[in-house]
């Protein structure tokens, strides 16, 4: 499904009947992008609904999510104490700039909610790039890896001493998916030297839309990688080449190869916006926190979703290795 697959009819909120006792609540938090999207006049429909979040597509193709309280903040997320799975797919939604209303009578007020924006290197003091010990972090991540996800690609490519165990765990996994993914990751890793002209981000195209999940594993991996590249460029602009042309080409390709929700989240990663635990991890690394503290951040990242956390983390770690030629000796 491409981002343009779903077509919406106009929603006239004045003609929609709410229940006699609508659920009304206040939002805990609203992401910076969500606050812009949900300006007065927004109308759309729920396109996906689950136990942790529901996703809404506006008439102009905008994607915004309503998440249950306690889920990690993201720039497109509005969070409230709500059972999101009870709002059915295709429900009409509209906003007057102060509250989000659903056709079943649910109302979420957000005018007083705190606006969240992910922190970047411009808001903290970064360590010199030569002090960024990506190799130790990579080893620590491989040591704590578990499950069937793209974290396995790091073991298969970099963890020579763990290769046998990694292949053993793959036997229950989708081998075709992992083979394609690992081939792409290996190619990306081979171009992970910032001194190499024309960093070929576009070789990651086969990962787009690849694998399971509302946000496919391949998309999650690339999102984590692009998030890392943005932060490296922001932290070390004179030392790290940020190939915006290749990133633009990758996004153009992705627009027709993955679903609209995953595509929207991928675009956020390219401008350095991801889930809150990712921002904490990037800050911990770029400010030189002890490895034990960095791995505490890693554990919060991998707790995201079923496999999304590990998939995103694997891409993020690969992206971070691009700052040093010797990062993964």
C-alpha positions in Angstrom: 0.0 0.0 0.0 1.4 3.4 -1.0 0.9 6.6 1.0 -1.6 7.7 -1.5 -3.7 4.5 -1.4 -6.4 5.6 1.0 -8.9 8.2 -0.3 -11.1 10.0 2.1 -14.5 11.6 1.7 -15.1 15.0 3.2 -16.2 15.0 6.8 -18.9 17.5 7.9 -18.5 17.5 11.7 -21.8 19.3 12.1 -23.7 16.3 10.8 -22.0 13.6 12.9 -23.9 12.5 15.9 -22.0 11.9 19.2 -23.2 9.6 21.9 -25.2 11.0 24.8 -22.2 10.5 27.2 -19.1 11.0 25.1 -15.7 10.1 26.6 -14.0 13.4 27.2 -10.4 13.7 28.4 -7.4 15.9 28.4 -4.2 15.0 26.5 -1.1 14.5 28.5 1.3 15.6 25.7 1.3 16.6 22.1 4.1 16.3 19.7 5.3 19.4 17.8 4.2 18.1 14.4 0.9 16.8 15.7 0.2 20.3 17.1 0.7 21.8 13.6 -1.4 19.0 11.9 -4.3 19.3 14.3 -4.8 23.0 13.6 -8.3 24.3 13.2 -10.0 22.8 10.2 -8.3 19.4 10.3 -10.6 16.5 9.3 -9.7 12.8 8.7 -10.4 9.2 9.5 -8.9 6.5 11.7 -6.9 4.2 9.4 -5.4 1.8 12.0 -6.3 1.1 15.6 -4.4 -1.0 18.2 -4.0 -1.4 21.9 -1.2 1.2 22.1 -2.1 3.8 19.5 -4.4 4.6 16.6 -3.4 6.4 13.5 -5.4 9.1 11.6 -5.0 10.2 8.0 -6.2 13.7 7.2 -7.8 14.8 3.9 -4.5 16.2 2.8 -2.6 13.0 3.5 -1.3 14.1 6.9 -0.6 11.3 9.5 -1.1 11.8 13.2 -1.4 9.3 16.0 -3.3 9.2 19.3 -1.3 7.1 21.7 -2.2 5.7 25.1 -0.6 7.4 28.1 2.8 6.0 28.9 3.8 5.4 25.3 7.1 7.1 24.2 6.6 10.7 23.0 7.0 11.3 19.3 6.5 14.4 17.2 3.3 13.1 15.5 1.8 11.7 18.7 -0.9 13.0 20.9 -1.1 11.0 24.2 -4.1 10.6 26.5 -5.5 8.1 29.0 -7.6 6.3 26.4 -8.2 2.7 25.2 -7.3 3.4 21.6 -8.4 -0.1 20.4 -12.0 0.8 21.2 -12.2 3.5 18.5 -12.9 1.6 15.3 -11.1 2.0 12.0 -12.8 4.4 9.5 -14.1 6.5 12.4 -14.4 10.2 11.3 -12.1 12.6 13.2 -12.0 16.4 13.2 -10.2 19.2 15.1 -11.0 22.8 16.0 -7.5 23.5 17.0 -8.3 22.9 20.7 -9.7 19.4 20.8 -9.8 16.3 18.7 -13.3 14.8 18.2 -14.3 11.4 17.0 -17.6 10.3 15.5 -18.3 7.9 18.4 -18.4 10.9 20.8 -14.8 10.6 22.1 -13.2 14.0 22.6 -9.5 14.7 23.5 -8.7 18.2 24.5 -5.1 19.3 23.8 -5.1 23.1 24.0 -3.3 22.9 27.4 -1.1 19.9 26.7 2.7 20.4 26.8 4.2 20.4 23.3 7.0 17.9 22.9 9.9 18.3 20.4 12.8 15.8 20.4 16.1 17.3 21.6 19.1 17.5 19.2 22.8 18.2 19.6 22.1 22.0 19.4 20.6 21.7 22.9 23.6 20.0 24.6 27.4 19.9 24.6 28.8 17.2 22.4 32.1 15.5 22.9 34.8 15.5 20.1 34.1 13.0 17.4 37.3 11.2 18.1 36.0 10.4 21.6 32.8 8.8 20.3 33.4 5.2 21.1 31.0 3.5 18.7 32.9 0.2 18.8 32.3 -0.3 22.5 28.7 0.5 22.2 28.3 -1.9 19.2 29.9 -4.7 21.3 27.6 -3.9 24.2 24.5 -3.9 22.0 25.5 -7.3 20.5 26.1 -8.7 24.0 22.5 -7.9 25.1 20.7 -8.7 21.9 17.8 -11.1 22.0 14.9 -12.1 19.8 14.3 -12.5 16.1 14.8 -9.0 14.6 17.3 -7.1 12.6 19.6 -6.8 15.5 20.8 -10.2 14.2 22.3 -8.4 11.2 24.8 -6.7 13.4 25.9 -10.0 14.8 26.1 -11.6 11.4 28.2 -8.8 9.9 30.3 -7.5 12.9 30.1 -10.1 15.6 32.6 -12.7 14.3 32.9 -14.3 17.7 29.1 -14.6 17.9 28.4 -15.6 14.3 27.6 -19.2 15.1 25.1 -18.3 17.7 23.5 -15.7 15.5 23.0 -18.3 12.7 21.5 -20.8 15.1 18.8 -18.3 16.1 18.0 -17.6 12.5 16.7 -21.1 11.9 13.3 -20.2 13.2 13.3 -16.9 11.5 12.3 -15.9 8.0 15.6 -16.8 6.2 14.6 -15.1 2.9 13.8 -11.9 4.7 17.0 -12.0 6.8 19.1 -12.8 3.8 17.9 -9.8 1.8 18.1 -7.6 4.8 21.6 -8.6 5.8 22.9 -8.2 2.2 21.6 -4.6 2.2 23.0 -3.9 5.7 26.4 -5.3 4.6 26.5 -3.1 1.6 25.6 -0.1 3.7 28.3 -1.0 6.2 30.9 -1.2 3.5 30.2 2.5 2.7 30.3 3.6 6.3 33.3 5.8 6.1 32.5 9.5 6.1 35.7 10.1 4.0 34.3 8.1 1.1 32.8 10.5 -1.5 29.1 9.9 -2.2 27.9 7.8 0.7 25.5 5.5 -1.1 22.4 5.6 1.1 20.3 4.5 -1.8 21.6 1.0 -1.6 19.2 0.6 1.3 16.2 0.8 -1.1 15.5 -3.0 -1.0 14.8 -2.6 2.8 11.9 -0.3 2.1 8.6 -2.1 3.0 10.5 -5.3 3.9 9.4 -7.5 6.7 6.6 -7.6 9.2 4.9 -4.9 11.3 2.7 -1.8 10.8 6.1 -0.2 10.3 8.0 -2.9 8.4 11.3 -4.0 9.9 13.3 -2.7 6.9 11.7 0.8 7.3 12.5 0.8 11.0 16.1 -0.1 10.3 16.5 2.7 7.8 14.7 5.1 10.1 17.1 4.4 12.9 20.0 4.8 10.5 18.7 8.1 9.1 18.1 9.4 12.6 21.8 8.7 13.4 23.0 10.4 10.3 21.0 13.6 11.1 22.4 13.7 14.6 26.0 13.2 13.4 25.6 16.0 10.9 24.1 18.2 13.5 26.8 17.4 16.1 29.8 17.4 13.7 28.8 19.4 10.6 32.4 20.0 9.5 33.4 16.4 9.8 30.4 14.4 8.6 28.9 14.5 5.2 25.0 14.5 5.2 23.9 13.4 1.8 20.6 15.1 1.5 20.2 14.3 -2.2 20.5 10.5 -1.6 18.1 10.8 1.4 15.6 12.6 -0.8 15.8 9.9 -3.5 15.3 7.2 -0.9 12.2 9.0 0.5 10.8 9.4 -3.0 11.2 5.7 -3.6 9.7 4.9 -0.3 6.6 7.0 -1.0 5.4 4.3 -3.3 6.9 1.2 -1.7 5.6 1.2 1.9 2.5 2.1 3.8 1.5 5.7 4.6 2.1 5.4 8.3 5.5 4.0 8.0 6.4 6.5 5.3 5.4 9.4 7.5 7.5 8.1 10.4 10.4 7.6 8.1 10.3 11.2 7.0 10.4 12.3 10.7 13.6 10.2 11.2 15.3 12.1 8.3 14.9 15.4 10.2 16.1 14.0 13.5 12.8 13.3 15.1 12.1 9.8 16.6 10.7 8.3 19.8 11.8 9.9 23.1 14.1 7.0 24.1 16.0 7.4 20.8 16.7 11.0 21.7 17.9 10.0 25.1 20.2 7.4 23.5 21.7 9.9 21.0 22.3 12.4 23.7 24.0 9.9 26.0 26.3 8.8 23.2 27.1 12.3 21.9 27.8 13.7 25.4 30.1 10.8 26.4 28.0 9.2 29.1 29.5 5.9 30.6 28.7 2.8 28.6 26.5 1.4 31.4 24.3 4.5 31.1 24.2 4.3 27.3 23.1 0.6 27.6 20.3 1.7 30.0 19.1 3.9 27.2 19.4 1.0 24.7 17.2 -1.1 26.8 14.4 1.5 26.7 14.8 1.7 22.9 14.5 -2.0 22.4 11.3 -2.1 24.5 9.5 -0.2 21.7 7.0 -2.4 19.9 7.4 -6.1 19.2 10.6 -5.9 17.1 10.6 -2.2 16.0 12.9 -1.2 18.9 15.6 -3.7 17.9 15.2 -3.0 14.2 15.5 0.8 14.7 18.4 0.3 17.0 20.3 -1.8 14.5 20.0 0.9 11.9 21.0 3.6 14.4 24.1 1.7 15.4 25.1 1.2 11.8 24.5 4.9 11.2 26.7 5.9 14.1 29.6 3.8 12.8 29.7 6.1 9.8 31.6 8.7 11.8 34.8 6.6 12.1 36.7 4.5 9.6 38.0 2.4 12.5 34.7 2.3 14.4 34.1 -1.5 13.9 37.6 -2.9 13.6 
